[in-house]
Amino acid sequence: MNNKHAHDKDEIHQYLDARYISAAEAAWRLFDYNLHRRYPPIERLRYHLSYEQEIYFHDNRYIENVVQSKRCLKTMLIEWFIANQTFENAKDLLYTEFPQKFIWNRQLLVWLPRKKSFAIGRLPFAQPVSGERYYLRMLLNIVRGATNYEFLRTVDNVLHPTFKYACLAMGLLEDDKECDLCLAEASCFSGVAGLR
């Protein structure tokens, strides 16, 4: 008789005892193949509008000290701008291609040349309703070797006031009239549920 009390259940052991292993998983384990692997590594590339970066801090710190900290200004995107000024081979890379040749040092908060292997860069999704952040993401997928936000907004030596206007000048967007015409056309042959 087990002298454990009723409330001393080993839930992990019970789970493993009742766990079902399929024939495919059993064969995979018998051949000693890896069950989980993360290759190639994927680097999530942060991006933000000017002075809208995320800042992490302990709640017991004074806000003035947090805002004046130099670490607040060192983000992946801003350091990409700096790396494009510093390294000659960086100018030919898109922001998403950057992890193939450079590695993000989380302690120093800088991009350093990669000595071995590679990684894939991924920009988090931005919805069209997020405004300028959406258009910034579009430009980061097109423009190589940017050194600042103004560089991203410059098309054919013309500095545009917003990222949206830069996207329009590059031909990445149609004007808003196209959306209006599309909805007007759809309203002729579709009901409310179809338009939604």
N, C-alpha and C positions, 0 to 999 in steps of 0.2 A: 504494500500500500504506500502510495506516495505521501510523504509527510508535509508536502507543500500545502499552504492554505488555499482556499478557493480564489482569493483575490491576488495571489501570486502567479498569475498566468504568464507564460512565456509566449507572447503573441507572435514574435518573430519565428520561433520554432514551429508554432502551429501553422503559420503561413507557409513556411518552407516545406512542411510535411504535406500540406494539401496542394502544393504547387504542381501544375501540370507542365511537363516538358514535351513538346511535340517531337515527332520523328526527325524533322528537319533540324531543330535546335539540338537534339541529342547527337545527330551525326556531326553537326558543326562543332560541338564540344569534343566528340571523340577524335576528330581530326585536328583538334587543338588550334582552331582558327580563332582570330580575335572576334569577340562579340561586339565590342564597342571601339570605335576609333574616330579620332577627330583629325582628319587629314584631307585636304590641306587646311591649315588653320584659317579662320575668317576673322578679320579685324573690322569691328564696327566703327566706322568713321563718323565722328561727331561733327556736326556743322551747326552754325548759328548765325544770326544776323549780328551786325556790329554792336558790341556791348550788350548782347542778350544771351551770353553764355551761362550755362548752369554753374552754380557755385555751391560747393559742399563745405559745411563748417559745423563745428560743435556749438550747441546752443548756449554754452557758457562764455563764448567769445563776444567781445564788443563788435558791433557791426562796422564801426569805423576802421578797426584793425583788419577785418575781413575784406572790406572793399579796397583798402590800400595795399593789401598783400600782392606781391608780384606774381604769386602762383595763380591768382584769379585771371591774369592776362595770358597765361600759358595754356592754350587749348590746342587740340589736334589741328584745327583749321588754321589758327593764327601761326602755329609753328610750321605748318605746311607752307604758308606764305614766306616765312623766314628761310626755310630749307630751300625754297626755289631761288632765293637770293644768294644762298651760301654755296650750294652744290651745283656744279655745272650739269651733271647728268639728271638732275631733278626737273629741269625746265621742260623736258620732253614728256613728262608723265602727267596723266590726269590724276585728280585726287584719288579716284578709285584704284588706279594702278600703282599708287605710291607704296603700299605695303609689299609689293613684289620686290622692290629694291631697297626699301628702308624699313626700319623697325621702330615702333613707338616705345620709348623708354619711359615707363610709368613713374619711376622715381625722379628722374631729371626733367620730365615733361618736355622732351625734345625728340625729333626724328633723327635717327642715326643710320648710316649706311648698313645694309644687311650684309653679313659675312657668309651666311649659308642659308639654304632652303628659301622658301618664299611664303607669302600669305596672300589671301584674296581680300580686297577691300570691298566693303558693303556700306552704302549710304542708307540710313533708315528712311522709311517712306515718309513723305510729306503729302498731305492732301491738298488739292487745289484751293480749298477754302482757307488754307493757312497763309495765303497771300504771298508776301515777299520771300518767305522761307521756302515755299514751293518753287519759285522761280530761281532762287539761289541754288537749290538742288539741281535744277535743270542745267544751269550754267556750269556747275561743278562736274557734270558728266560730259561737257563739251570742251571747256577751256583748259589748255595745258599751261603749266608754269606760272600761274597767277601769283603776284607778289603782294596784293592787297585787294580790298573790296572794289576799289575804283578800277583796278585792272579787269576784274570780272564784268564790270558794267561798261567797259569801253569796247565799242564795236566800230571798226573802220576809222579809228582815231577820233571817235566821237564819244564823249563821256555822257552816258544816259543817267537821268536822275534816279531811276529805280531798276531793279533786276528785271521787272516785267517788261519795261521798255527795251532793255538790252536783249531780252528773249525775242521780242517782236522784231527788233532790228536784225537779228540773226536769222529770222524766218522760222523760229521754233514754235511760234504761236500764230494763229490767225486772230484777227480782231474779234471783239465781242459780237459783232454783227452776225458772224457765222453761226454762233450758238443761238442767237435770236431767230435767224432764218430756219435753222434746223428744228427748233421747237414749234415755230409757226407751221412748218410743213407737216410735222408729226401730229399737230393738233387737228389737221384736216381729216386724217384717216384713223386716228387712235382715240380711245376714250381716256378717262381720268386714270384708271388703273394702269393702262399701257404707258401713259406719260410718266407715271411715277417710276 
